[in-house]
Amino acid sequence: MNTKSLLTVGALSLVGLFAPARAHAGITDTLGLWEGTGTASEVSGKDLGAFTVTLTRKSLGNAKVRADGKVTLANGHEVVFWQEF
């Protein structure tokens, strides 16, 4: 094996040694409040205006999470939803 090959093998070994392990998010890693905005349109392209979204995720224990959300449309109409998983 020549010097160039040895350096390549050595460099790849170091990368493997210091590379982080795979990260997996748990069900409770994303708890808390999330807010966002966007714009909506009909399939035809007609603009329906802006909307806001709020989402609160909380732990119910035993690896269960409840998400409570609300979408507020430009005309003031509110759509409330929730999900448990």
Buried (B, 14 or more C-beta within 10 A) or exposed (E): EEEEEEEEEEEEEEEEEEEEEEEEEEEBEEEEEEEEEEEEEEEEEEEEEEBBBEBBBEEEEEEEBBBBBBBBBEEEEEEEEEEEE
